[in-house]
Amino acid sequence: MLVNQILSMKASGEIFSIAPDASVADAARLLSDKRIGAVVVSENGRIPLGILSERDIVRELGKRGASVLDQPISELMTRKLMTCGTGEDALAILDRMTQGRFRHMPVVNEQGEMVGLISIGDTVSARLKELAAEKEALTGMIMGN
């Protein structure tokens, strides 16, 4: 299965982004309001500069306390952003996410512009659907259907 197939299976293709100079409190509000686990940091909503997750916020809250909520996102965001293309293999992406210990990956086109965002949950779900289809096909072959 390819990344573009995962994107087509998602209920919402909306990509949420936030400016790097917005506050961590603004990001936390967006994550809560949209019920998402991470937000892409971007000046224009198209070119990803970084990513900020719930985990990033909680980790810094634990270290620095509530004052971190007033800091700009640029101080907390992950700058070394891993991205993928629409034609990449979902199993390879799942491996990259697992090895890198991150759960969200922006999908970019050849110009580096975001066309979607996939989570490890999206990728696992797609893999399970793929395995179920393979099982059904093999069962059909064995049963002579």
N, C-alpha and C positions, 0 to 999 in steps of 0.2 A: 504494500500500500504506500502511496506517495503522500507527501505533505498536502498537496492541493486537494486530495480526496478527504483528508481529515478536515480541512477548512470547510469543504462543502457539506460535511455532516454536522458541523456545529450549528446550534440553534441560532446563535447570534454571531454575525461576522464583524460586529462593531469592535473597533480598537480604541481603547481609552488611553489617552496620554495626558501628561501634565508638564508644564514648563519647569525647567531646572531651578528657577528662582522662586517658585511657589514654596510655601512652608510645608513642613512635614505634617502639620495639623491638617492642611488642605488635602494632602495626599491620603491621610488616614480617613478623612471624611469621604473622599471619592471612593476609596476601597470599600468602605462600609456601605455607602449609598448604592453602589453598583453591585455589591456582593461579589467582588473579585479579589483574587489573591495577590495581584501585582499590577503595577501600572508602568507603562513605558514613558520614559522621560524624553521629551522632544520639544524643540523650540517651535516647530511648525506642524506637528502632528503627523509628519510623513517620514522624517529622517530620525531614527532612534539614536539618542545620545547615551542612554543608560536605562536601567530598570530599577524600580523600588518595590520591594515586596513587604507583605505583612511581617515576615520574619525579620527583615532589616530594621523595621520600626521598633518591634518588640525588643530586639537585641540591644539597640541603642537606648531605649527607655530604661532597660535594666542596668545599663552601664552609667548613663548620665542623668537619668531622671526626666521629669516632665519638661524641663527646659529644652529638650531636644525637639519638642513640637514646634518651637518658634524658629528653628534652623531652616535654611533653604534645603530643598531636596538634593541639590547638587553636592551637599556635604555627606549624604548618606547613600546615595544611589550607587549601584554597581556600574562602574564605567566599562569594565572589560566585558562587553556584551557579546553573548553568543547568539548568532542568528542562523537561519537556514533559508533555503530556497524552496519554491513550490514543487520542484521536481525531485527533491531528495527523498530517500527511502525512510519511511516512518520508523522502522526497526533501528536504523542507524541513528536517528534522532533520539529515540528512546535510550539508546546506549550512551549517547553524548550527555543527555540530561542526567542519567543515573551516575555516570562517571564524574561529571562536574558538580553533582549534588545541587542542581537547581531545578525549578519546576515550571518555568515559563520561558518561552523562546519566541521572539519576534520573527515573522516570516517576511523576507524582503525580496523585491524583484531585482533585476539586473542593475538598476540605477541606485540600489540601496534604499529604496522607499518601502515602507511597511505596507504589506497587503493583508496581514493577519497576525494573530498571536495564538500559539498553541501551548497547551499545558501538558504536563506529564499525564494528567487524567485523560485528556483528549486522546493522547497517543496510546495509552493503555486500552482505553475503550475501543479505539479503532483496531488495535491488534486482536482483542478478544472477538470482535465481530468477524475479523478475517479468519481466525481459527475456527469459529463456529461454522462459517461458510465452507471451509476446507473439510471439516468433520462431516457436514451434511453431504458434500460431494462424494467423499470416500464411502460413507454409509450407503449412498445411492448406488455406487459402483459395486459394492459387495452384495447388496440385495438385488442387484440386477435391474434397477430402475433407470 
